[in-house]
């Protein structure tokens, strides 16, 4: 149970960071959480494909944020 809570917390932080890095206004608490969680999965996949591995809390946040940034760029591109 604690693992899922931690995963959601990292997703929330990653979504918030990605929103600010890409100069967006964010999607609110729930939207940022969704972007962060999807970004965490996407970032983990991208890092694996590239042969990069991040460990620890900071590594998880970096991976999730990188994935969330890519996800936000794609979503904003498709939204236009």
VENJOMO-V374045 format. One line per field, one symbol per residue. ss: DSSP state (H for helix, E for strand, L for the rest). phi: phi as a letter, one per 20 degrees, with the letter a starting at -180 (. if undefined). psi: psi as a letter, one per 30 degrees, with the letter a starting at -180 (. if undefined). A space follows every 10 residues. Layout:
ss->???
phi->???
psi->???
This chain:
ss->LHHHHHHHHH HHHHHHHHHH HLLLLLLHHH HHHHHHHHHH HHHHHHHHHH LLLLLHHHHH HHHHHHHHHH HHHHHHHHHL
phi->.fffffffff ffffffffff femeendngf ffffffffff fffffffffe mdcdcnffff ffffffffff ffffffffff
psi->eeeeeeeeee eeeeeeeeee eghlflglee eeeeeeeeee eeeeeeeeef gkkklleeee eeeeeeeeee eeeeeeeff.
